[in-house]
């Protein structure tokens, strides 16, 4: 069409086949306990614990900041997402839907792990505000103080552990 070699778009009116999505499978209680047994000792144990016990989207979880936690009520506010943009820069964004902004109650043992993580990060700061300004005050960061990459989290940590238990 652009080169003016044909008069009409040959795909005009064509209906594409529907892509069948795999049904999402939820871990059973026993599978979740087994998953956590293997996940908790890892570097991202606390992050995986929050994900598995709350049902948060990974982009919501890695976008959590310490100020989103209400220690007294034991809740966390989902206000934003964090993702790598097309240029490779980290970008904060809106939640998937307006209704995705929500308050989630955390289990006591998860809160205890987050308190330990907070103490550890205070004693061993790794975030360089000049190099990684978007990582400042994030709950979950890499060992280098960078935001956690969702693809790396899923394919390097979550899937290998879940494949062992299912």
N, C-alpha and C positions, 0 to 999 in steps of 0.2 A: 504494500500500500504506500509506504513512504517513498519507494523508488518509482511508484506509478507503473508497476509492471502487471498488476492485477487490479480489477475494478472493484471487487468486493472482498471483504475479509472472509476467508474460507470457513472460519469457525463460527461465524455469525449464526446465532440460534441454536448452537450446540449445547447440550446439557452435559455437564461434567458428572462423572459417577461420584456418588457420595463416598467419602472416606469413612470407613468403619473404625471407630475408636475402640480401643481395648477398654473393657470394663475395669474401672479402678477397683483394686482389691484392698480391703482394710485388714490390717493385722488383727488376729484374735488376741485376747488378753494374754494367753500363754505365749504366743509369738512375740508380743510386745515386751513381755518380761524377759524372754530369752534375748531379744534384740538389745534391750537395755543392759543386760548382763555383759554382752560383748562390747557395746558402744560406750558405756560410762568410763572405762579406763582409758579411752582414746583421747587425743587432743581436743576433739570436738564433742566430748561426752555430754557436757552441759547443754550445748546447742542442740544436739540430737535428742536429749531428754525433753527440752522445751518443745521441739517439733513433735515428738511422738505423743506427748501428754496433752498438747493443746490443739493439734490439728492446724496450726498456722501454716501459711504458705512459706516456703523457704525465703523468698524475697522480703516477706514481712519480718521474719525472724532475724535475718541478718541486718535489717534496718533498725532494730530495736536499740534505743539508747537508755542509759542508766536512769535518766529522768522519766522514762516511761513506766518505771516500776514504782508501785506504791507498796512499800515494805510493810506498812501497818495493816493494810487491807489484804495483802497477798495477791495483788492483781497487777496486770500489765496492760497498757493501752496500746492498741494497734493504731498507729497514726500515719505510717508511711511505708514505702518499700524502698529497697536499695538494689540497684542493678548496674551492670556495666553498659554504658551507652554505646552507640554505633562507632564513636571515635575512640573507644577504649577507656574513657573517663568514667568514674563512678558517678551515678546520678541518683538523687533521692526523687521519688515519685509518689503519686497518689496511690491509694490502695486500689485493688481491681474494681471495686464498686464502692459507692458511697456507703452502703450498708456493711462493707468490710471493715470500716472503722468501728472498733469494738473494744470492750473491756473483757479480759479473760482472767479467770481465777486460776492461780498456779497452785499445784500441790505443794504441801509443806516441805517435802524432801527436795523438790526442785528449787524452791526458794532458798533452802539451806545450801544447795550447790551453788546457786548464784551469789550468795553471800560470800562463800569461799572464793569464788572466781573474782569477785570485787576486791577482796583483801589481797589476793594474789596479784591482780593487776596494779593495785596501789603500791605494793611492795616491789613490783618488777615492771615498771612502765616501759612499753615498747612502741607506743604510738608517737610518731614525730609529727606534730601539728603542721610543720612547714612542708614536709614531704607528702603526708596523707591527711590533709585537713578534713576530708570527708569521713575519716575514721575516728575523729575526736569524739569521745563519749559513747562510742558504740560498745554494746555489751560483748559482742562476739567479734574478735579480730584474729588474724593469723598470727603465727609466732613472730612475724616480722612487723606486726602492727598495722597490717593492711586489712581492708574489708574482706570478708570471706566470699569467695567466688562460689555461686550456687552450683554451677556445673561441676566444679571440683568437689564440692561437698557431696553432691548426689552420686557422682560416678566413682569417686575415689574413696568415699567413706560410707555413705548410706547403702548403696547397692551391694558392695561386697559383703557387708555385715548381714543385710537382709537375705542375700542369696544363700548364706550358710544356714539360716534358720528355717527357710521355707522349702 
